[in-house]
Amino acid sequence: MSMEGGLIHLNLDLRKAIISNISDNDQEQLALTIIDAIQNGEVKMLPGLGVLFELIWKQSAEDQRQDMIEALELGVKQSQVT
C-alpha cells in the first residue's frame, strides 16, 4: 500500500469518527461543538470543523453556498486587516 493510500484511508476513518461522535447531537449541541472548536483555536479541531463544513455545504442550496462564499471572502479580508 502506498503512503497516499494510507492517508486516504485515515481521512475516511476520521470523517466517519467525527460524524459518529455528533450523530446524536441536537441543534444546540451542534452549535456548542462549533463554538467550542472555534474558541479553543486548537489545530487538532480543524479536521472536525472541515467535516462539519462539508456536511453543511452538501445540504445547502446554491444561493446559500454563495452566501457562505461571500461571508468567507469577507472574513478573510477582515482577518488580514487585524
N, C-alpha and C positions, 0 to 999 in steps of 0.2 A: 504494500500500500504506500502511495506517495504521501509526503507530508501534507500536501494540499488536500488530498482526500481525507486525511485525518482531521484537518481543520474544518472542513465542511461538515463532517460527522459531528464534531464537537459543537459547532454552531447550531445544528439542528437539535441536538440534545439540550443545549442551553435554552433555545427558543421554547422547546416543549416543557422544560422545567419551569421557566418563567410563567408560561401560560397556565401550567398546572397549579402553581403557587397562588395565582389570583383567580382561578376559575370559579370559586365560590364567593368571591367578593361582591358586595353590592356597590352602588354608585358612590356612596360616601367613603367606603373603604378604598375604592379605586382612586378617588380624588386624594385621599390621605397618602396613599402609596406614591403618587406622582409628586405631591408637595414635599413629602419627606425626602424622596430621592433628589429633588432639586435643591432643597435647603441644605442637605448634607454635603452636596457638591463632591461626593466621592466618585472617583473614576470608575470604581467597580460597579456603580449603579448605572452607568451609561448603556451597557447592553440591554438591561431591563427596560430602560426608557425607550431604547430603539425598538424593542419588540412591541411595547405599548403603542408607539407611534405607528408602527407597521399595521397593527390591528385597527387603529383609528383611521388611517389612510384608506385601508381596504373597505371600510364601512362608510366612507364619505362620498357624497356626490361631487361631481366636477366643480360646481360653484363653491362648495365647502373646501375642496382641495385648493382652489385658487385663493380663498381667504387665508388658508394656512400658509401658503407660499408667500403671500403679501405680509402676513404677520411675521414670518420668519425673516423675510428681507428687512423689514423694519427693525426687528430685534438685532439682526447682525449689524446693521448700520448704527444703531444706538449703542451697542456694546463696543464699537470701535471708538466712539466719542469719549466714553467714560474711562 
